[in-house]
Amino acid sequence: MILDATLLRSFQAVAQAASFTKAAERLHLTQSAVSAHVRRLEEQATKPLFVRSTRSVALTPEGEILLGYARAILRLNEEASLKLSGVAPRAHITIGASDDFMSGWLPGVLCEFQSARPGTSVEIRVANTGLLLASLERRELDLVIGSRCNGDQRGQLLWREPLVWAYAKANLPTEVGPLPLALFPEPCPYRDAALAALAAIGRDWRIAVVSPSVGSLRAAAASGFAVTPLNRSLLTPQLQALGADTRLPALPEVEFMVFSQSHDDRPIVAEITNEIVRAARLF
């Protein structure tokens, strides 16, 4: 069975967008054309590649397997076309990063890396580390830059620092009632560590804010609305790290990591990883 690149391109776009409509917009095709491409590919595979509902589109196990091959086939197809045309091959890197990285030094580093290598493009997707690692396993990302408080995922360590309870400067949270918390959405290592530590001492808590944005969590803490677990370097002049006198449990250290796909030995991946590691040491 020979897999048609046009069909694979439509399949990959639907998988990335989780939507036939959005995939059609990206490919500048009609939705019916994209649907027809996926249907023909499913006929060739003799298995459904997507689970469809009125609200969502998700890959089946067979679809997840094919997506990895589709990416490799399309990349090789493009490289071969460029090689035969005499044009220097282009490189595209898709990186997942958590919001705390994207709010700091990372965009500037990636911009310099891309500018220094004509033909290289970098795409960044922002989400919490848990979601990004799941995307990495599905081969939707080349690299993930994020944090963890524990775990056995293989990666390259950038640095470690304490996780602290952040709250409004010169104020203390009230002892009356459950502790109000501002947290990242699940799955999140900060969230898991904070809730586990509170459970260990039997401290009641309630969720007051859930946001994927570091800025939102810091604002909630700075106003005195909620306490939030953050790595120490994210504290602002409006925030303090609450000490033992507040009867809050100690939190673990945070490890900041670069994760990559297994067996991805492309030179461009190694180059950008080394650049991120170098930059992290400077900051």
Buried (B, 14 or more C-beta within 10 A) or exposed (E): EEBBBBBBBBBBBBBBBEBBEBBBBBBEBEBEEBBBBBEBBBEEBEEEBBEEEEEEBEBBEBBBBBBBEBBEBBBEEBEEEBEEEEEEEEBEBBBBBBBBBBBBBBBEBBEEBBEEBEEBEBEBBBBBBBBBBBBBBBBBBBBBBBBBBEBEEEBBEBBEBBBBBBBBBEEBBEEEEEBBBBBBEEEBBBBBBBBBBBEEEEEEBEEBBBBBEBEBBBBBBBEBBBBBBBBEBBBBEBBBBBEEEEEBBEBBEBBBBBBBBEEEEBEBBEBBBEBBBEBBEEE
